Amino acid sequence: MRGRYEAMNQLFTRISSRISAYAGKAVTFLLAVLIIVMWGVSGPLFHFSDTWQLVVNTGTTIVTFLMVFLIQNSQNRDSAALQAKLDELLRAVEGAREKDLVGVEHLTDDHIEKIRQIVEKDSNSNHRMGGGTTAHGSSIGVR
């Protein structure tokens, strides 16, 4: 059962990656504009009927519904990859607040905001004292 889930997950990732890549191109946008223009121009041919209007409404609703999932999947993968890279940088930099910042994305919004304020305050204090590049090893202590 787990193998099927993994295979389905890999297939979805491959498909969503390709669709996301194509959806973000200028050619895809121009194709969408062309479809809407063709639909608009065909209005007199169909006497601007309810069915004519329903075609574009249904089409755009379906595309929008599916794109929400594809965009969210792409965003989730990008965020996870970026977070892994940042965590690795924290582990690699001597004097970084690794224990306070690695995994911070799993905290609540309030905790993250407190950490952001502390880091910003420390950064401002460090700049005022003339040190721009020194690592800060003090604990944040918000968790």
C-alpha positions in Angstrom: 0.0 0.0 0.0 2.8 2.4 0.9 4.5 1.7 -2.5 1.3 2.8 -4.3 1.1 6.0 -2.3 4.7 6.8 -3.0 4.3 6.1 -6.7 1.1 8.3 -6.8 2.9 11.1 -4.9 5.9 11.0 -7.3 3.6 11.0 -10.3 1.6 14.0 -8.9 4.9 15.8 -8.2 6.1 15.3 -11.7 2.8 16.4 -13.3 2.4 19.4 -11.1 6.0 20.5 -11.7 5.5 20.4 -15.4 2.1 22.1 -15.4 3.4 24.8 -13.0 6.4 25.4 -15.3 4.2 25.8 -18.3 1.5 27.8 -16.5 4.1 30.5 -15.6 5.2 31.1 -19.2 4.1 34.0 -21.4 3.0 31.6 -24.1 0.5 30.0 -21.8 -0.9 33.4 -20.8 -1.2 34.4 -24.5 -2.9 31.1 -25.2 -5.4 31.8 -22.4 -6.1 35.3 -23.8 -6.5 33.9 -27.3 -9.1 31.4 -26.0 -11.1 34.1 -24.2 -10.9 36.3 -27.3 -12.1 33.4 -29.5 -14.9 32.8 -27.0 -15.9 36.5 -27.1 -15.8 36.7 -30.9 -18.0 33.5 -31.1 -20.7 35.2 -29.0 -22.8 36.6 -31.9 -22.6 33.2 -33.6 -24.3 31.6 -30.6 -26.5 34.6 -30.0 -24.8 35.2 -26.6 -26.9 32.2 -25.2 -26.8 30.9 -21.7 -24.9 27.8 -23.0 -22.3 30.0 -24.6 -21.8 31.8 -21.2 -21.8 28.5 -19.3 -19.0 27.2 -21.4 -16.5 29.8 -20.3 -17.8 29.9 -16.7 -17.4 26.1 -16.4 -14.0 26.1 -18.1 -12.5 28.8 -16.0 -14.0 27.4 -12.8 -12.5 23.9 -13.4 -9.1 25.4 -14.4 -9.0 27.6 -11.3 -10.0 24.8 -9.0 -7.2 22.5 -10.3 -4.6 25.2 -10.4 -5.1 26.0 -6.7 -3.9 22.5 -5.9 -1.0 22.6 -8.3 0.2 26.0 -7.1 -0.1 24.9 -3.4 1.9 21.8 -4.1 4.6 23.7 -5.9 4.7 26.3 -3.1 4.9 23.6 -0.4 7.8 21.9 -2.2 9.7 25.2 -2.7 9.2 26.2 0.9 10.4 22.8 2.2 13.5 22.9 0.0 14.3 26.4 1.0 13.8 25.6 4.7 16.2 22.6 4.4 18.8 24.8 2.7 18.5 27.5 5.4 18.7 24.9 8.2 21.9 23.5 6.6 23.4 27.0 6.5 22.5 27.5 10.2 24.2 24.2 11.0 27.3 25.2 9.0 27.8 28.7 10.4 29.8 28.8 13.6 28.1 30.9 16.2 24.7 30.8 14.6 21.7 30.3 16.8 21.1 26.8 15.3 19.2 25.4 18.3 16.8 28.3 18.3 16.2 28.7 14.5 16.4 25.2 13.0 12.8 24.0 12.6 11.3 27.4 13.5 8.8 27.0 10.7 6.9 24.5 12.9 6.2 27.1 15.6 3.0 29.2 15.9 2.8 32.6 14.2 3.1 34.4 17.5 6.3 32.5 18.4 7.8 33.2 15.0 7.0 36.9 15.3 8.7 37.0 18.7 11.8 35.4 17.3 11.8 37.8 14.3 11.6 40.8 16.7 14.5 39.4 18.8 16.7 38.7 15.8 15.9 42.2 14.4 16.6 43.9 17.7 19.9 42.0 18.0 20.8 43.0 14.4 20.1 46.6 15.1 22.1 46.6 18.3 25.0 44.9 16.5 25.0 47.5 13.7 24.9 50.4 16.3 27.9 49.0 18.0 29.8 48.9 14.8 29.9 45.1 14.2 28.3 44.2 11.0 29.5 40.6 10.4 30.0 39.0 13.8 27.9 35.9 14.6 25.6 36.1 17.6 25.5 33.0 19.8 23.0 34.1 22.4 19.8 32.1 22.9 16.5 33.4 21.9 14.6 31.4 24.4 11.1 31.8 23.0 10.1 28.1 22.6 
